[in-house]
Every structure is written in C-alpha cells, then in structure tokens.
Amino acid sequence: MKAMVRDTYCSPDELKLADVDEPVAGADDVLVRVRAAGVDHGVWHLVTGLPYAVRLGGFGLRRPKVRVVGLDLAGTVEAVGANVTRFRPGDEVFGSCDGSFAAYASTRQDRLEPKPANVTFEQAAAVPGSACAALHALRAGGQPGEGRKVLVIGASGSVGTFAVQLAKASGAHVTGVCGTRNADLVRSIGADDVVDYTREDVTDGTRRYDLVLDIAGNRSLSRLRRALTPRGALVIVGGEGGGKWLQGADRQLRAQLMSPFVRQNLRGLLSKPGEGDLRHLGELIEAGVVTPIVGGTFPLDDAPEAFRHLRERRAAGRVVVTV
C-alpha cells in the first residue's frame, strides 16, 4: 500500500511516498481503510523529533519507532480482530492510530468511535487530537459555565476553533483572538467578541478573564497573567519557538512551577484522547453543537505542502490529508 514515511527524524519536506506492507489487525484491533488524516503541530513535532523532549515520550530516541507518519484518521472499517465487538466491516469511524498517512491503518477498537453522520471524512479527521486538546484545556481551567469570561488566544486554529465552540456551549462569554482575515470565521462559530491581535494587545491589562487559553503562542507568563482575574486560570496549550530541547514547552513548565505561589491557577497541558472523550465529542457534533473546521485539504502525495501550509499559518481550523 501507499504511505507517507520517513526513516529518521527530518523536515516534512523530506517525507517520501513509498510502498509498504499493509498492516494486519490483531485480535483486539480494527483495520481501517483511511479516507482522511489530520495534520497539526503535534504531527510536525513527531516528524522532526523537535523539541528533543518529544522523543522521551516513547516515540524513539535516535530514530522514530513508527515509520509511517500521522495520528488522527477517519475512514471505513476494512476488517476486525477476533475480540472486536464494537465494529464490523463497512462501518464509518474516526479516531487515532500510529501511522494514519497511509491507505490502511490498524488501531485498537477503543481508539475509534463511529463517525458522526452529518460530517465528511475530512471533517471527522480534524477532530481527535485538536478537539480533545480543547476539551481538556477547558477542563483544566475549571470547566467554564454560565457567565464566565473565557479568552481563547489562537481562536482560528485547529484547537482554537473547537475551544471557542465548546466554551460557548457551556454558557461562557467567549472572546476569540485571531488575525484580521479570520475574524468573521471566529465570530461565526460563536465568539461573542473578536480581538484582532494585529491591532490590539489583549494582554494590556484593560480587560480581565476568568479563563485564558493560550494556544500555540509565545506570549510571556507576565503578559498572560495581566489578562486574568485575581483568581483566574491560565492554560497553555502547546507553544512554538525557542530552542531544540523544549521550544514552547518551557512556558508550560514555568507556569506549573509558579502556580503554587500565586492566587491564579497556571497550567500547562499535555493532551491525548481519553476514554469517552471522542464519544462525547461525536455526540456534540451529531447534535450540531460543534462543527469541525477544515482549513485546507491536500492529497497524500502532497503531505509536505500540507505541513508548509500549517507552519506558515495559512489555515483556519485543521489541515487534512486525503487518501
């Protein structure tokens, strides 16, 4: 089968489309015919092996343990193992695996959920990592409710578009921060207020929020704390820039260390889909409460361009590779 692979940590430009053996589903596994796979900064980190701290998470110190790229997928069940009871061939599913940039992928049945019928495969592939990160960030900050003021910095991105919708669904008053061209999108998905970061500094201390989500940003902790109420919560979701060892993760570590000594709740977030999270998100999508936003689709053999599109911040929502 065709798959996007690399044998060493490398730039996405060095990824190769190759013929590899089709995976075999074990007794507890589901073999999925992949229709679409999600592209995000998390996958970029696993391709490049940067920051070096990423390699300590079991992905391989010197070289990647999994040759095929990709984590999130949506597709059709091709075959199931002997112990699989939740799915059968022909079912449409979405979820996560090791190696989704391929014609087929094998994964445990507990990492999959039925695809909501009201979204495309491309939209479904945009959900697992990004929507779960948004869900976990809101929980980490003390699940927002009626009347709470929530600020989402990076509101037009893959995680931010879900965070805006989930926070709004909880009854919060949501302010989204994004660039000029994405203001209408962020407003359309539920933001009560939109701040254009090219024109205003939302961390100047003139406005205070009960919860601030800083997504893939690089603002200093002191600036972010100025946007918080005296007992507000800050959750840092990822981060870009910095050195090869920690890159943006250093802000998360400093936030964790500082939090016990201040009245505000400062948190870093490392997220992966948990039991029940995908099912909950699927229900919200099926009910029309949340809509996945796809900001660009690329064929499998053009995956390097998908990563360039992502890194140059040309996409609103999630970038997706179609197979």
C-alpha positions as CSV (number, residue, x, y, z in Angstrom):
1,M,0.0,0.0,0.0
2,K,1.0,3.7,-0.4
3,A,2.1,5.5,2.8
4,M,4.0,8.7,3.7
5,V,7.1,7.6,5.6
6,R,10.5,8.6,7.0
7,D,13.3,6.5,8.5
8,T,14.9,9.3,10.5
9,Y,13.6,12.5,12.2
10,C,13.6,15.0,9.4
11,S,12.0,18.1,7.8
12,P,8.5,17.4,6.4
13,D,10.0,18.3,3.0
14,E,12.0,15.0,3.2
15,L,8.9,12.8,3.7
16,K,8.6,10.1,1.0
17,L,5.6,8.3,-0.5
18,A,6.5,4.7,-0.5
19,D,5.0,1.2,-0.9
20,V,4.8,-0.6,2.5
21,D,3.2,-3.7,3.7
22,E,-0.5,-3.4,4.7
23,P,-0.9,-3.6,8.5
24,V,-2.5,-6.7,9.9
25,A,-5.2,-6.3,12.6
26,G,-4.5,-8.2,15.8
27,A,-7.2,-9.8,17.9
28,D,-8.2,-6.5,19.6
29,D,-7.6,-4.3,16.5
30,V,-9.5,-2.7,13.7
31,L,-8.1,-2.4,10.2
32,V,-9.3,0.9,8.7
33,R,-9.4,2.0,5.1
34,V,-8.2,5.6,5.6
35,R,-10.1,8.3,3.8
36,A,-8.6,11.3,5.6
37,A,-5.9,12.1,8.2
38,G,-5.3,15.2,10.3
39,V,-2.3,17.4,10.1
40,D,-1.3,19.5,13.1
41,H,1.7,20.8,15.1
42,G,1.8,17.6,17.1
43,V,2.4,15.5,14.0
44,W,5.0,18.1,12.9
45,H,6.9,17.6,16.2
46,L,6.9,13.8,15.7
47,V,8.1,14.1,12.1
48,T,11.0,16.4,13.1
49,G,11.7,15.0,16.5
50,L,11.7,18.5,17.9
51,P,11.9,19.6,20.6
52,Y,14.1,16.8,21.8
53,A,11.9,16.3,24.8
54,V,9.2,14.8,22.4
55,R,11.5,11.8,21.9
56,L,11.3,10.9,25.6
57,G,7.6,10.1,25.2
58,G,8.2,6.6,23.7
59,F,8.5,7.7,20.1
60,G,12.1,6.8,19.7
61,L,15.3,8.5,20.9
62,R,17.6,8.2,17.9
63,R,15.0,7.5,15.2
64,P,11.2,7.1,15.1
65,K,9.8,3.8,16.2
66,V,6.9,4.1,13.7
67,R,7.9,4.6,10.1
68,V,4.5,5.8,8.8
69,V,3.5,9.4,9.7
70,G,0.2,10.5,11.2
71,L,-2.0,10.1,14.3
72,D,-5.6,11.1,13.5
73,L,-7.8,9.4,10.9
74,A,-11.3,8.9,9.5
75,G,-12.3,6.1,7.3
76,T,-14.1,2.8,6.8
77,V,-13.6,-0.4,8.7
78,E,-12.0,-3.0,6.4
79,A,-11.6,-5.9,8.9
80,V,-11.7,-6.6,12.6
81,G,-9.9,-8.8,15.0
82,A,-11.4,-11.8,16.8
83,N,-12.1,-9.9,20.0
84,V,-13.6,-6.8,18.4
85,T,-17.2,-6.4,19.3
86,R,-17.9,-2.6,18.6
87,F,-17.3,-2.5,14.9
88,R,-17.8,-4.5,11.7
89,P,-16.6,-4.1,8.1
90,G,-18.2,-1.2,6.4
91,D,-18.6,1.0,9.5
92,E,-17.5,4.6,9.2
93,V,-15.2,5.6,12.0
94,F,-12.9,8.3,13.3
95,G,-10.1,8.2,15.9
96,S,-6.4,7.8,16.3
97,C,-3.7,5.4,15.4
98,D,0.0,5.1,14.8
99,G,0.5,5.9,11.1
100,S,-2.6,7.5,9.5
101,F,-0.9,8.9,6.4
102,A,-1.5,5.6,4.6
103,A,-4.1,3.7,2.6
104,Y,-4.7,1.5,5.6
105,A,-4.1,1.7,9.4
106,S,-4.6,-0.7,12.3
107,T,-5.6,0.5,15.7
108,R,-7.3,-0.7,18.9
109,Q,-11.0,-0.6,18.9
110,D,-11.0,1.7,22.0
111,R,-9.3,4.4,20.0
112,L,-12.2,4.6,17.5
113,E,-15.7,5.9,17.5
114,P,-18.5,5.9,14.9
115,K,-18.2,8.8,12.6
116,P,-21.0,11.4,13.0
117,A,-23.3,11.0,10.0
118,N,-23.5,14.8,9.5
119,V,-19.8,15.4,8.7
120,T,-17.5,14.4,6.0
121,F,-14.4,12.2,6.5
122,E,-12.3,15.3,6.2
123,Q,-14.1,17.0,9.0
124,A,-14.1,13.9,11.2
125,A,-10.3,13.5,10.7
126,A,-10.0,17.1,12.1
127,V,-11.5,16.1,15.4
128,P,-9.5,13.7,17.6
129,G,-6.3,15.4,18.7
130,S,-7.5,19.0,18.3
131,A,-11.0,18.7,19.8
132,C,-9.7,16.6,22.7
133,A,-7.0,19.2,23.4
134,A,-9.6,21.9,23.5
135,L,-11.9,19.8,25.8
136,H,-9.0,19.0,28.2
137,A,-7.9,22.6,28.3
138,L,-11.3,23.8,29.3
139,R,-11.5,21.1,32.0
140,A,-8.0,22.0,33.3
141,G,-9.1,25.6,33.7
142,G,-12.2,24.7,35.6
143,Q,-14.9,23.9,33.1
144,P,-16.4,27.3,32.1
145,G,-20.1,27.8,32.8
146,E,-22.8,30.5,32.6
147,G,-21.4,34.0,32.8
148,R,-17.7,33.1,33.0
149,K,-15.5,35.1,30.7
150,V,-13.2,33.0,28.5
151,L,-10.4,34.3,26.3
152,V,-9.2,32.0,23.5
153,I,-5.8,33.2,22.1
154,G,-5.4,31.4,18.7
155,A,-9.1,31.1,18.2
156,S,-8.9,30.4,14.5
157,G,-6.5,27.5,14.7
158,S,-7.2,23.7,14.9
159,V,-7.6,23.7,18.7
160,G,-9.0,27.2,19.0
161,T,-12.0,26.7,16.7
162,F,-13.1,23.8,18.9
163,A,-12.3,25.7,22.2
164,V,-14.5,28.6,21.1
165,Q,-17.4,26.3,20.3
166,L,-17.1,24.2,23.4
167,A,-16.7,27.2,25.7
168,K,-19.7,28.8,24.2
169,A,-21.8,25.6,24.5
170,S,-21.1,25.7,28.2
171,G,-22.7,29.1,28.6
172,A,-19.5,31.2,28.8
173,H,-18.9,34.6,27.3
174,V,-16.2,33.9,24.8
175,T,-13.6,36.3,23.3
176,G,-11.5,35.0,20.5
177,V,-8.1,36.4,19.4
178,C,-7.1,35.9,15.8
179,G,-5.8,37.8,12.7
180,T,-7.9,40.1,10.6
181,R,-8.8,37.6,7.9
182,N,-10.2,35.1,10.3
183,A,-12.3,37.4,12.4
184,D,-15.6,36.6,10.6
185,L,-14.9,32.9,11.0
186,V,-14.3,33.1,14.7
187,R,-17.4,35.2,15.2
188,S,-19.5,32.7,13.1
189,I,-18.6,29.8,15.4
190,G,-19.8,31.5,18.5
191,A,-17.4,34.1,19.8
192,D,-19.2,37.0,21.5
193,D,-16.2,39.3,20.9
194,V,-13.3,39.1,18.5
195,V,-9.9,40.8,19.1
196,D,-7.6,41.3,16.1
197,Y,-4.1,40.8,17.5
198,T,-2.6,42.9,14.8
199,R,-4.4,45.9,16.1
200,E,-4.9,45.3,19.8
201,D,-3.0,43.8,22.7
202,V,-5.4,41.7,24.6
203,T,-2.9,41.3,27.4
204,D,-2.5,45.0,28.2
205,G,-4.4,44.6,31.5
206,T,-7.5,46.6,30.5
207,R,-9.7,43.5,30.2
208,R,-9.8,40.5,32.6
209,Y,-11.0,37.0,32.1
210,D,-11.8,34.1,34.3
211,L,-10.1,31.6,32.0
212,V,-7.4,32.3,29.3
213,L,-6.4,29.6,26.8
214,D,-3.1,30.4,25.1
215,I,-2.8,28.1,22.1
216,A,0.5,27.6,20.3
217,G,1.5,31.1,21.3
218,N,4.7,32.7,22.7
219,R,3.5,35.5,25.0
220,S,5.3,35.7,28.3
221,L,3.6,34.5,31.5
222,S,3.7,38.0,33.0
223,R,1.7,39.3,30.0
224,L,-0.8,36.5,30.1
225,R,-1.4,36.9,33.8
226,R,-2.4,40.6,33.2
227,A,-5.4,39.3,31.3
228,L,-6.6,37.2,34.2
229,T,-8.9,38.0,37.1
230,P,-7.2,37.7,40.5
231,R,-8.2,34.1,40.8
232,G,-8.5,33.3,37.1
233,A,-7.0,30.3,35.3
234,L,-4.4,30.2,32.5
235,V,-4.0,27.1,30.4
236,I,-1.1,27.0,28.0
237,V,-1.8,24.6,25.1
238,G,1.5,23.9,23.2
239,G,3.8,26.7,22.1
240,E,6.1,27.4,19.2
241,G,9.6,28.9,19.0
242,G,12.5,28.5,21.4
243,G,15.4,26.1,21.5
244,K,15.6,22.5,20.3
245,W,15.3,20.9,23.8
246,L,12.0,22.4,25.0
247,Q,10.8,25.0,22.4
248,G,7.5,26.4,23.7
249,A,7.2,23.8,26.4
250,D,9.4,25.9,28.7
251,R,6.4,28.3,29.4
252,Q,4.3,25.3,30.4
253,L,6.9,24.2,32.9
254,R,7.4,27.6,34.3
255,A,3.6,28.0,34.7
256,Q,3.4,24.8,36.7
257,L,6.3,25.9,38.9
258,M,4.9,29.3,39.5
259,S,1.2,28.3,40.2
260,P,1.6,27.2,43.9
261,F,2.9,30.6,44.8
262,V,0.2,32.8,43.2
263,R,-3.5,33.1,43.6
264,Q,-4.1,32.4,39.9
265,N,-4.2,28.9,38.5
266,L,-1.5,28.5,35.9
267,R,-1.4,25.2,34.0
268,G,0.4,23.6,31.1
269,L,-1.4,21.0,29.0
270,L,-0.3,17.7,27.5
271,S,-3.3,16.1,25.9
272,K,-4.3,12.8,24.3
273,P,-7.8,11.4,23.6
274,G,-9.1,9.7,26.7
275,E,-11.8,7.1,27.3
276,G,-15.2,8.7,26.5
277,D,-13.8,11.9,25.0
278,L,-14.3,11.0,21.4
279,R,-17.7,9.6,22.1
280,H,-18.7,12.9,23.8
281,L,-17.3,15.0,21.0
282,G,-19.1,12.8,18.4
283,E,-22.4,13.4,20.2
284,L,-21.9,17.1,20.2
285,I,-21.0,17.1,16.5
286,E,-24.0,15.0,15.7
287,A,-26.2,17.3,17.6
288,G,-24.9,20.3,15.7
289,V,-23.4,21.9,18.8
290,V,-19.8,21.7,17.4
291,T,-18.7,21.8,13.8
292,P,-15.2,20.8,12.7
293,I,-13.5,23.5,10.6
294,V,-11.2,22.3,7.8
295,G,-8.8,24.9,6.6
296,G,-7.1,23.1,3.8
297,T,-7.1,19.6,2.2
298,F,-4.1,18.0,0.4
299,P,-3.7,14.6,-1.3
300,L,-1.4,12.1,0.4
301,D,1.4,12.6,-2.1
302,D,1.4,16.4,-1.3
303,A,1.7,16.0,2.5
304,P,4.9,18.1,2.7
305,E,2.9,21.0,1.3
306,A,0.2,20.4,3.9
307,F,2.9,20.9,6.6
308,R,4.1,24.1,4.9
309,H,0.6,25.4,4.8
310,L,0.3,24.6,8.6
311,R,3.6,26.1,9.7
312,E,3.1,29.3,7.7
313,R,-0.3,29.7,9.5
314,R,-2.2,29.9,6.3
315,A,-5.0,27.7,7.5
316,A,-8.0,28.4,9.7
317,G,-9.1,25.3,11.5
318,R,-7.4,21.9,10.8
319,V,-5.4,20.9,7.8
320,V,-6.3,17.5,6.4
321,V,-4.6,15.0,4.1
322,T,-7.0,12.9,1.9
323,V,-6.1,9.3,1.0
